[in-house]
């Protein structure tokens, strides 16, 4: 085999190996980024639900336990319903 052709073949082989290493690193980086995004979105979407269940739901239940359903238009509370809610809150303190 001609030495010049052999040298070109070795250089091509070295470039192919380096290219393969870079492509594997890029692919690994993409997978880690994808997994990181899934974890971040899970936290963003599930953390408010968890915090609501732990902290706000007991407060909301304590307010709604003594009152009836709102009687205003579209199910919104009337001023009388709001006043009852305020009275029940101040009575519980």
N, C-alpha and C positions, 0 to 999 in steps of 0.2 A: 504494500500500500504506500502510496506517495506520502512523504512526511507533511507536505502542505495540506493535503486532504485530511490526513489524520488529525492535524492541529485544528482545522476547521470543525471537524466532527466532535472533537473534545470540547471546543468552545461552545458549540451548539448544545451539546449534552449538559454542560455546566449551566448555560442559560436556561435550559428547560427545567433543570432541577431547582434553580433559584426562582423561576416563575411558579413552579409547583408549590414551593414553600410560601411564597407571597400569597398565592391564591388560597391556600389552606388557612393562612392567618386572617385573610379577609373574610372567609367563610365562618371561621370561629368567632370573629368579632361580630358578624351579623347575627349569629345565633345567640351570643351573650346579650347583645342589644335587644333582641326580640324577647328573650326571657326577662330581662330587666324591665322592659316596657309592660309586659304582662303583670309582673309583680307590682309595679307602680300603679297601673290602672286598677288592679284588684284592691290595693290600699285606698285609692281615691274613691272607688265606688262602694266598698264595704265598710270603711271606717265610719262614715256618717250613720249608716244603719246600726252599727254596733253601739255608737255613742247614743243614738236615740233610744235604743232598747235599754241601755244601762242607766241613763240619766234623765231623759225627758219623758219617757213613757210613764214612770211612776208618778211624776208631777202631773201629767195630763190626766191620768186615771184618778188622782185625788181630786182634781177639779171637776171632772165629769161624773164622779160617783153620786153627788147629791143633786145634780141638775138634770133636767129633762132635755130632750132634743130642742135645738133652736127653732123658734116659730116664725122667724122673719122670712122675707122673700129669698128664694134660692137657698134656703136652709141656713142663712146667716143669722147670727144672734141679734136680738133686738136690744134696745137700751135697758129694758127690764131684765133680760137674761144676763147682761153684763153686770148690772148692779147686783143681782143675786150671786154671781160668781165672786165679785169683790167682797160682798158680805160674808160669804162662806170662807174666803181666804183670811179675812181679818178675824173671823171668829175662831179659826183654827190656830191662830198665833197665840 
